[in-house]
Each structure stands twice: as C-alpha cells, then as structure tokens.
Amino acid sequence: MLTKEQKTILETIFSSKIAGIASWGSGTALSENYLGHRKSEDIDIILSDLPPTIELTILAEKIGKALAEISDFFQRGFNGFMKKSGL
C-alpha cells in the first residue's frame, strides 16, 4: 500500500550506489510485501555501512528530482528541507 512517492524513493535508493549496503525493513516493508493491512508515511532504510557523505548528498538530490517529476508538492517541501540542511 505504498504511495507513488514512496515507490519512487525506494526505486531511487535501490538503483543508487548505496543499494549494496541498504535494506528496507520495519512495518511498512512487512505490510507492503506480506500483510497489506496498512498505509505508512515512513519507509525505514537500514544501512550496513556508512557511505561517503557525497553519495548521500547525490542520492538526496536524485530523490528530490524524481519526486519533482511526479509531485510539485513534494518538490517544494524537499527544497525547503535541503535549504534548512545546508545541502
């Protein structure tokens, strides 16, 4: 029961350079893959190692661009987050 935005974020993460160290876990993953009983706003990504900061910055930018293609609302929120974060 993922939203198109959540699916876009997961697709972006798991096609990035950090895909090899990333796992999707928690209740949202269980619900989507097995139970189908609820919607969630969060998606928990667990990293088995800490990637270089530049890789996370690049990934954040890719996610922002991918979301901009499907939702103007998410792009405005993402731009505000990036500005406040200094990225």
Secondary structure, DSSP 8 states (H G I E B T S, - for coil): ---HHHHHHHHHHTTSTTGGGEEEESHHHHIIIII-----S--EEEESS---HHHHHHHHHHHHHHHHHH-HHHHHHHHHHHHHHT-
